[in-house]
Amino acid sequence: MKKIAVIGGGLGGLSAAISLAVQNCEVHVYEKNDHFGGKLMPVTLGTHTFDFGPNTITMPQVFDQVFIDAGENPRDYFEWIPLKTHTRNISSSGEVFDMSTDLDEVVSQLHKLDSYAAQKYPEYLDEVTRLYHLAEKEFFPRTFTSMKDYLSPSLFRAFMKVRPMQNMDSFHKAYFKHPLLLQTFNRYATYIGSSPFHAPATFALIAYLEMIQGVYYVKGGNVKIAESMAQLAEKRGVHLHSGVEVKKIHVKNNHAKTLILSNGDEVEFDAVVMNGDLLEAYPKLVEEHYRPSMTNKKVESYSPSISAFVLLAGLNKRLDKMLHHQVYFSKDYRQEFETLFNGKYPEDPTIYISNSSVTDPSVSPDGDNLFILVNAPPIRNNQQENNVEYERYKNLVYDRLESFGLNIRPHIVQERMITPHDIQRKFGAFRGALYGISANERKNTFLRPSNRTKDINNLFFAGGTTHPGGGSPMVIISGRNVAREVLKQWGSVPTQLS
């Protein structure tokens, strides 16, 4: 029986661990935090409970497949709640557009806002559907372990069909004219931590997921996904070690031989899967001379995605006219992104609020549970934590919400602030980036770090920093893909992973 270590118990690590355990590997997962699921972290403030993230769930079939492959019925573990009309978008002037999988509802709104968009919307849906299915077939299942994987003729043909050279904003202007609609659909770039004025139009495929396939929530909180995956892992014999941090990987003859743990143990494995932000973890755990293809200089050359400034606010009342998700947009979206990627906090930020108690009052029985997120710049090198500045920005966010008529300050009974520095500490995120590497540069979008290091023959990477990218479904796919690559070492790839 092969013995495999997984460093990091996020969704990618759990996905890899379950896939490997089902194939009779002895798997140990080491997680420094006291919970499994990575950023899908539960937070309880009084009677209010929150999911740190993700709050918007798409591609439910990806999560379900983890359980199906393990011979389990996912509905025995958690229940999906589809959100037909899921996100309310509000412009700085107060105009409103609700996103929905109901085509008639969307087109009715478009006729009032933008007659051109109403005419073009079916064509838009056709194109994002094409983009999604091409990516699903040609990009998501691949692992990149050598240069020949990048030079595949079929991959090149697919690459040229997904609008790699057009930016998202340019793409959306072919279908929408109204400023609020452009902001609404351009916001998909933030799902990969990037700017719509630089990120490739490829990622407009997210519209297929939200406007056709649908947005979902898990009864009891999205964190039930992570809890269920951890439960399944243990059922399949995975050894889960919480509160245990891997401090060092010892390498010998281009082979990861042993892990040094925070409890003082030194353990040996046949293969190691590094789950998490490899730009942070790889340099920390492996001495530089063992990784010539990923030097410290190369790590620093990557542009991190945006981070997040988060407020968790438990209220003593229910708010009117809120959906599960809402977005309050800035006046100048282009300027907002320029400010972010110049390392500064926008004074007029776009604000996202998830209020899961709208759908599921049980998670916050005494009032709404507002997860308030503002895009934030990644931490600059050697930037010191400034709690006074963070406090100032918190009040700016509340003031901004008041300008939209949302006065929540008098009703807050529980509050917690989570900053980019907190994200860096808690999740080992490179410069506090929430989504790994920015997709503003084409090479970082389509040539992400390999799923297998070129320098250490039994060390593999899963998570948002590597292929196929950030976002919960993608990291689960990466774990599954990496499990397949690990098993290839011993000439055994099961049908469900091939």
N, C-alpha and C positions, 0 to 999 in steps of 0.2 A: 504493500500500500504506500503510495507516494504521500509525502508530508509537505503541505503547502501553507505558507504564512500569508495572510492578508493584512497589510498595514493600513489601518483606517476603516472604521465601520460605517462609512456612508452608504448611500444606496448602491453605488457602483461596487463597493467592496462586498456588500451583502449579496448582490446579484452574482458576482464571481464566486463567492464562497458557496452559495447554494448550488450553483451549476456544477462546481467541482465535487462537492460532497455527494451529489446524486450519482456521480461517476466513481464512487468508492475511494475518493481521496480523503486523507485525514487533513482537515482544514482548521487552522487557528486564526481567529480575527482579533487583532489588537487595536483597541480604541482608547485614546487618552481621556476622552470625556466619559461621563456616567450614563450617556444615552447612545443608542445606535440610530443611524439615519442621517448623520452629518447635519447639514443645514435644515433638514426637516426635523426641527427641534421643538419639543413642547415647552411652553412657558405658562406658568400658573401665577396669577396675581389675584389673591383673594379668591372670589368665586368666578373670576374671569380666566378662561384658558385661551391660548393663542397658539397658532402654528407660526414659527419664525419664517418658514418658507419651505417649499413654494406654496403660495396661496392659490394660484391658478394652475389647475391640473388638466392636461390634455393627454391624448394617446393612452387611454386607460388599458387598451389591449396589451401594451408593453408591460405594465405592472402585473396584469393578470397572467401573462405568459410565464412569468417566473414561477408562479404557483402551479400552473398547468404542467410545465416541464418537470416539476417535482412530484407529479402525481396527485396534486391537491386541487380542490375546488376553491378558487379565491373568494367566493361568496361565503364560505365557511369562516373567513377571516375578517372581511370588511365589506361594506356596502357603498356602491357608487350612488351619488345623487346628481343627475344631470341638471345643469342650469341653462334653461332655454334662452332667457334674456339675462345676460350675465354681467355686462359691464356698462355702466353709465359714464359717458364722456362729456365733460362740461368745459366750454371754452372760457377764456378770460372775460368775454362779454356776456356770458350766461347762456349761450346756446347749448342745446343738449342733443346728443346722439347715443341711442342705446344699441349695443351690439347684441345680436341674437342669431340663433340657428334657424329662426323662422324667416324664410326668404320674403314673404309678403310683408312682414313687420318692418324689415330692413328697407325694402324698396319703397314702402309708404313714407318712411322718414326721409329717404333720399329725395323723393319727389318734392318735399317741402324745403329741403336744404340746398339741393344741387341737382337740377334736372339732367345735366350731363352725366353725373354719377349714376343716377337712376337708370339711364339708358345703358351705361357701360358695365354696370355691376355684374350681370350674368357672365359677360366676357371675362371680367376680373376673376370670378370664381372658377371659370374654366382654366384660366392660366395658372392660378395658384394650385389648383388640383393637379395639373400637369407637373408643376415643379415638385410638389410633394411626392407623387408616385415615382418620379424619376429618382429623387433622393432616397426614398425608401428602398428602391430596388438596387441602386448603384453605389450609394455612399454609406448608409447606415450599417449594413452588415459587414463592411470591409474592416480589416485591420491593416495597419501599415507597419510592417516590420523590416522592410528593406527597400532600396531604391527601385527595384523592379515593380513593387506594388504601385509606386507613383507613376511609373511609365507604362502602365497597362493601356493598350489601345482602347479597350471598351470604356475604361475610366475617363480617358481623354475625350472620347465622343460624348459621354454623358456630361462631362464638365462643361463642354461648349454649349450645351443645351439648357443650362440652368442660370443664364444671364449673369455670368461671373464678373463681367466688366461694367455693368450698369449698376449705379447705386440705388438704394431702396427709394429714396425720395424721387428720383427721376422716373423710376418705374411707376410709382403711385400717381404721379402727375398725369400719366396717360389715361387714368381712370377716374380721378377725383379732382375737382376744382376748389371746393369749399375748404377754407383753412382748417376748420375743425376736423373734417374728414381726413385731410392729409396728416394732421397731427395724430389722429386716432390710429391710422394704419401704419404710419411711420414709427409709432411707438414700439412696434415689434422688434426694432433694432435693439431696444433696451433689454429684451429677453436674452440677448447674447452679449449684453454689456457694452454695446457699441452705439455709434451715431448713425442715424438713417441717411445722413449726407455723405457717408463714407462706406458703410457696410453694404455688401453686394445685395442686389435684388433677390438673389437666391432665397434669402430668409423671409421673403414675403410669403413663402409656403406656410408660415405659421397661421396665416389667414384661413387656409384650408382647415387646419385643426380647430380654430376657434369658431369659424363661421359656418362650417359644414359638419365636421365630425363632432364638435361640441366641447364645452368646458364642464368640468366635473368637480365635485367636492365629495369627501368621504364622511359619512355620518359619524359624528363623534370627533371629527377633526382629521385633517389630512395626515397628521402624525400617525394615525392608525396604520397607514401603509408601512412606515418604517417599523413600527411595533410588530406588525404581522410578519414582515420579512425576517425580523430577528427571531420571532417565534418559530417560523418555518425552518430557519437555519438550524436552530437547536434541535428541532424535531428530526432533521436529516443528519444530525450528528456533528454539526459544526461546533467547535469550542469557541465560545464568545468570551473575550477577556476585556471587560470595561475597566476604566481607570488605570490602564496599563499602557504606557507610552513606549514606543520603540525609540531608543536613543541613538543607535548606531547599527549600520550593516557592515559586517566584516566581509571583505572580498579577498579571495585567493584564487589565482589562476583564472581570472575573468569569470569568477563564479561567486555568487552570494552564498557564503557558507553559514554564517550565524548572525542572529539578531541579539543585540544587547538591550535588555528591557529596563524600564524604570524601577522595577522591583529587584534589580540586581541579577536576574537570571540571564543566562546565555543559552540560546536554543538554536538548533540546527534544522535546516529545511532543505527539501529538494528544489523548491521554486518559491519565489516571493512575488506577490502582487502588491504594488504600491497604489493604494487608492487615496485620492485627495489631490491637492495642488502640487504637482510634481516640481514646479518651479521653486516652491518653498521646501518641500520634503526631500527631494533628491540631493540638493547641495548640502542640506543639513545632515543627512544620514550616510552619505557616501563621500569619502574623501575625493578631492578634485582630480588627483592623478589617476583614479580608477575610472573616470568618466570623461575622457578627452573629447567626445562628441557633444558633451553638454557641460562646457566649462562655466565657471562663474560669470565670465564676461558674456557668454552667449545667453545665459539666464537673464542677465540684466538688459540684454538687447530686446527682449520681448516687451511689447506694450500691454500692460494689464488692462483688463476691462474696468468699467466703472464699478464703484463700490456702492454702499447704501447707508443712508442715515435713517434709522428706524425709531419710531415712537410706538410703544404699546400702551394704549389708553383704555382702561376699563371705566365705563360710565355707570351712573346710577339711573339711567333712563334709556328708552329706546328712541332712536332718531327716526324722523319721518322721511319719506321719499329717498330711501337708500336701497340700492341693490346689493348683492353680495360683493360686487367690485365696483369701484368708481375712480375716475381719474379727473383731476382738476388741472387744466393745462395752463402753462405760462403764455405770455403774450407773444414771445419771440422764441420759437423752438430752436431755430438755427443758432441763435446767440446763446441759448442755454447749453447746447452741446459744445460750442466753442469754449465756453467758460469751464465746463467740466473737464475737457481734455487739455485745458491749460492749467489744470491743477487747482481750480478755485471752486468755491461753492456759489451757485447761482443765487442772486438776491430775489429772483422771481422764478422759483422752482415749480416744476410740474409735480403734483402730489397725488400719489396712489393710496387709496384706502380699501382694505378688505374688512368687511363686517360680516364674519361668518355666522353670527347669531341671527342674521336675517333669515338664513336657510335652516339653521339648527340652534334654536334658543337654548338647548340643553348645555351647550358649551359655555354659555355665559348667562345664567338664569336671572341675574339681578340688574341687567343693563347691557348695552352693546359692548362688544370687544373690538376696538378699532386697531387694526394693524396699519400704521401710517408709514409709508416709505417715500423717501425722496432720493433720487439718484445723487450720488456723491462722487467726487474724484477719488482715484486711488491714492494711497498714502505716498507722498514723495519720499525719496531716499533721505533717511535721517530726520524726517519730520517728527517733531515731538507732539505728544498728545496735549491738546489744549482744551481742558474741560470748560473753561470760561467761554471760549468760542463756541463749543458745542451747545452750551446752555443758551447762548444768544441765538443760535440757529434754531433751536427748539422753539423759542418764542416767536421767531420769524415765521416758522411753519404754521403755528397756531394763528398768528396774525393774518397770514395769507388765507387760511381756511375761513376766517371771519369775513374776509372780503368777498367770499363766495356765499356768505350767509350761514356758515356752519360754525356756530359759537359753542365749542365743546368744553372750554376751560372750566366753567362753573359746575360741570357735571362729572369731572374726572375724580374718581375715588381711588384708582390704582394707576400707576404709571411706571414705565421703564424705558430708558433710552439705550439704544444699541448703535454704536458708532463704527466707522471703518477700523479703528484700532481694536475694538472689541471683536470684530469679525476676524481680524488677523490673528488675535490671540486664541480665540475659541476654536476656529476651524483651520488654523494653519494656512491661511490664505495669503498668497503672494501680494504684498503691499495692500492687503485688505480687499483685493478685487473679489467681487461676488461671483463672477462668471469665468474666471480663469483668464485666458488671453483675449484681448480685444480683437474683433473682426473688422476693424477699420482698415487694416492692411490685408491685401489679397493673400499674401503668403501665409499670414497667420490664420486666415479663414480656411484655406484649402490644403495647407501644408502644416498642420498642427504637429506637435511632437509625437513621435511614433509610439505605438502601444507596446513596443518592446525595445529596450535600450540596445544600442549597437555595441556597447562595451562590456556588458555583463550578461552572459548567455542564459541565465535563468531568472532575470528580473524583468517584470512586466508592469505596465502602467494602465490603470483604469481611472475614470473620473472626468471632470469637465475640462481639464487642461489638455487632454489628449483627444484623439478621434473617438466618436464623431462630434464631440463638443459639449457645451454646457446645457443645463436644463435637466430636470429629473428623468424624463424618458431616455434622453441621450446617455446619461451616465449609467443607467441600468443596462442599456444596449452595450455600452463599453465593457461593463463587467461580464456580460454574456460572451462578447467577442473575445475578450482576454482569456476567459476560461477555455474557449476553443483552442486558442494559441498555446496555452499551457499544456493541454492534453496532446497537442500535435508533437510535442517533444518526445512523447512516449508512443507515438503512432496510434493513438486512440481518440477519435473524434466521434462522439455520439451523433445519431441522426438529427436529434432536435437542436443541436448546436451547429450543424454543418451548413 
